[in-house]
Amino acid sequence: MKILRTRAASISRQGLCAALLVAGLTTAAVGASPPHHAGQGGDPSPGTDNPQSRPHGTPNLTLPDLVPRPGASGKPDPNAGRGDTPDGATGIPETALAAYKNAEKLAQQRYPGCHIPWQLIAGIGKVESEHAAAYGLRSDGYTDKRILGPRLTGGQFAVIKDTDGGRWDGDKEYDRAVGPTQFIPSTWEGYGEDGNGDGVKDPNNIFDAAAGTARYLCAGGKDLNNPGDLDRAILSYNQSREYVNAVLAWMRTYKSGNVSAVPDPAPSRTGGGSSGSTPSPSRPSGSTGGQGTKPTKPGNSGSTGKPSTPPAPKPSEPSKPNKPNKPGGGGGDTGTTKPTPPAPAPVTRLDRVGEEKIEAITGEAFKQRLQVRALDRDGKPAVDGTVVRFEVIGLDTGARFPDGKRIATVRTDKDGRATAPELLAGDKPGTFTLRATIEGKDGGKVDPVDYAATVKAAPAPRADTLKRTDAADALKAAPKSAFTQKIQIKALGKDKPVSDTAITATVLDADGKTPAKAGPYFKGTNGLPARTLTLPKTDKEGLVTLPELFTDAQAGTFVLRLTTADGTTLTLELTVAAPAAPTAPATPTPSPQPTT
């Protein structure tokens, strides 16, 4: 409702001409489109389920004035970016304009069949953040204040749970749109670009954000000269017809030449996100927020709005010289000032040391000790003692470091190496990501290093021993009867009970090799004699009791062999013999009779 009220008020202020323009643009956008080839872009087309197209903020849907307003200066409105600017100002900050044109140039090289104009990217930037004008946009493309949308917890916005571990938006529970073109973190992961050639893809930098916007809009081989493709591309950014109309209106306005380059503005205290949220100058761990670079003074760039490549960041100030040595110092001191060596260059990249994929068994530790190197722009080890953060990413994993935590911080050595503590796999099979990032002011500008970790279930215990629980009693029976002893077997693995072990019992002749054709037998399921039988699996104590073992008329010695599927064997001797006949008592010898 807020969007509709904003648009209605805008049309009433701007008059019938603006309404006619919207109608014409909408008709053109949804018209019939000729076929195109999907292979022109290198990325898959964003699906309808892509979170970028879902409500993720309150874009400024104010339309441009078709007739210049009296007294309009073209300078950015101090309320720019709040989503309620009543003005249709067409000025674009110099750095933003350079970023849009640079993105068009990169797209011409990488997606030549897309034909994306810089004015379309500028339309997105205008509607999403007012070209980052109210956040202290600097010549290096960063802003003094972060541009964050609202927490996407539902209500008037989509529900999008955290997808980046809070790296870009500082929120580890829910996502927020970030940067001048308001990318959802997961969308940036798939479509982010390095627009200024510094080796980093950062949605908070307007050069990167503009290049990423071009890549996203061109994805799936779209030809934006095709009205249908153009319409689908903008809808994939925000599934709203009012949004499409506003972006197209600004694109056409910029194409008409009704645009002026204005100096990059000074930071504004009134600026907000495209969501209407108040930006915070603080920066959470893992996000950039444009911190770590001094702001450029307004108007000092001298730019005319025509550069096609981003201006170079301001170099760091030289170190202050040491005080002169006192007279009489040794070593041939001349009393001249000696400058201190330059400080080590900051980290610009992390390199993985070792394999990307690691594996472990539940209950054990990963054999690999994960290691990364922190390097500067020249590929040399960065500042000794740089803090590297190793973090287990994934809600369902039980993996932890020895202190029971999911995060460990390690300082680099003189070679730029940081080695993570031993990682314990936990007791839950599955996959997760172990991410290494740089902490501190340079952290958000350095791409993380991810390891793909897999925890496999431990193999089932294997029985290496079978034993009879009452081995003292010999197994004997008479013909045509049954063995009276209870035969119970226990399966052990490394002296511990092994459950779920299948055992096969076989009656053999006395040689222990030949299957018996007569002698002891079990009763099969059909009630007939069976001399080979698969027993029930052992219980949790590793025990199984054999069914009753019968005998036929055949007497003799037999062997009962018990074997597991893995080949563990136990043999028991069976004796079938008629009981010995009882011995008759001896006849007593009569005593001699006395003689008379």
C-alpha positions, 0 to 999 in steps of 0.5 A: 500500500505504501508503494501505491500511495507513493506512486499515486502522489507522484503522478498527481504532482507530476501531471498527466504527461508522466502518466502517459509516459508510464502507459507508453513504456509499459505497453512497449515493455510487455509487447511481443518479442522475437526469439533470442539465443540463450547462449549469449550470456554466461550465467543461468537466467534468474528463476522466479524463486530468486530472492532478488525479485522478492520484496526486499526494501522500499524503492523510490518509485518517484518518476522523473519530471518531463518538464524542468522544474523552476529553480531545479539545480540538478544537485542531489536531494538531501533526502535521496535514498529514503524512498520518499523523495518528491523531486524528479532530479536527474543529476548523477554523482560523478563517481556513480556515472563513471561506474555505470558507464564502466559497467556498460563497457565491461558488459559489451566485452563479456555479454556482447549480445545483451546490449545493456545501456548504462542508462538502465543500470543508472535507472536501477541505481536511482530507484534503489539508492539515489545513486548512493548520493546520501551516503557519502559516495567517494571517488573510490566507489565506496561510501562513508555509510553503509547502505542496508535494506531492512531485515527480511523477516516477513510482513511487507517484505520477503522472509529470507534467512541468512545466506552469507553468515553476515559477511555483507549485511552484518546479520547472521539470522536474516538477510538484508539487501546491501550496497548501491544497487541493493543486492541480496547476499545470495544473489551477489554470490552468484552474480557479483562482479569486480568492476574496478579491477582490484581483484575483489567483488564487493556489493558495497562498491558502486563500480562492483555493484554496477557491473554485477547489476549488468551481469544479473540483468544480462543473465540467461542470454537476454538481449535487452534490445528486445522489449520482452527480455528487458521487461523480464530482466527488470522484473527479476530484480523486483517483481513489481510492475510499478518498479519496472515502470519507474526504472524504465522511465529513468532509463529513457530520461537519461537516454534523452540527454536529460542528465547532468554529472554533479560532484560527489556529495559530502556525507549526509546525516539524513540519508537512509537505505532504500528501505528507509532504514537508518544506516550505521557508520559502524561495520560488523565483522566481515562487511566492508561498509566502505571503511578504511579509506579516507573520504574524498573532499567534495569537488576535488576530483575535477571529473566531467562525468566522462571517465570510463574507468574508475579513479584510483583510490587515494594513496596512503600518506607517507610515514613521518620521519624519525627524529635526527640522531643526537650529535656524537652518535656512532656509525658515521651519523651525519645528523640527517633525518632517516625516514622510517621504512614504509608500513607493510601493504595491507592484505588484498587476497587470501590464498588457499594452501592445500586441497579445497575438499576435506573429509573426516569420519564422525567422532574423529578429527580432520587429518588436514590442518587448514591453512591460508596465506594473506598476501598484498597486492604484489603477492608478498606476505601481508602484515605479520600478525594479520588476524584470520578468522576460520568459521564453520558455516552450516546449521546442521553440522556438529563440527567444532574446534577443540574449545567447542566453538565454531569460530577460531581466530589465528594470526599470520606468521612472517610468511603470511600463513595462518593455520587453523586449529585441529577441526573435530568432525562431530557426530553428525554426517553431512557437508558444510563450509569452513570459511577463512576471512580477514578480520579488521578494516581490510576484511570486507575487501578480501574475498574469503577462502572456502573449504568444502568439508564432508563428514562421513558416518563411521563404518559399522563395527565388524565382528572379529570374534565369535564365542560360545557363552557356555563353552564348558559343556560338551555338545552331546545328544543321542540319536533321534533326539535333540541337544539339550544344551542352550547354544548362545553365541556372542559377536565381538569387535575389538572385545566389544559387543557388535550388534546387527551381525548376521551369522550362518550356521552349517552342519558339516561332517567330521572333517569340518569341510563336507556338508553333512547329509545326515546327522544333526539338523535344524527345522526349516521354515517348512518343518523339514530338516535344514543343515544350513540356517541363517540366524537372527542378527545379534542384539545390542549385547552382541548375542544370538541364541541358536534354535533347537538342534535335533538328531536323526538315527545317524550317530557319529561326530559332526562339526557345527560351523558358525560364520559371519558375512566378513568371514569370522568363524567359530566351530563347535564339535557335535557328538551323536551317540547312543547312551551306554547300556547300564551294567548288570550288578554282579551276582553275589557269591554264596558264603560257604556252609559250615560242616557238621 
